[in-house]
Amino acid sequence: METMKARLSTLWVFAMFNYLYCDVLALMDSGYLKQVLAGSVGGMQLTPGFLLGASILMEIPTAMVLLSRVLGYRANRWANVIAGSIMTVVQIGSLFMGRPTMYYAFFSLIEIACTAFVVWYAWRWPNTEAAPQPLPGNIQRLQPKI
């Protein structure tokens, strides 16, 4: 179980680095930066409410880095399926807003693949907590003699 927790947490870290680096590169794009400074990107107003919504959205993968490590099997599995699905759908949807740059499309494809893998791994995660555990040492169960 710890291997799957580590795998999911690592995928969320990888997704986060891609989200962040895409945003860093966007700030080097003079056309995008001018729009940000004007308070409107692709026709969307960068209001405090919009920025709060974007903050909440980015808190999902941030929280999943930790939650993937600490939640038990059932909650962990469902949290990863739901969070991964949300982030995958949002990222796919973002590609249809305006005209994405080549670097944005590149990072988006990686982010979509990463969060889709999160969903796939979590969905296929077998319940190892429910599996019978072997007895410690050489202790064997007593079998009745027939």
VENCORVEN-V695122 format. One record per run of one state. SS is the DSSP state (~ for helix, > for strand, _ for the rest). FROM is the first residue (numbers start at 1). TO is the last residue. If there is no record, write none. Layout:
SS;FROM;TO  SS;FROM;TO
This chain:
_;1;1  ~;2;26  _;27;29  ~;30;38  _;39;39  >;40;41  _;42;43  >;44;45  _;46;47  ~;48;70  _;71;72  ~;73;94  _;95;101  ~;102;124  _;125;146
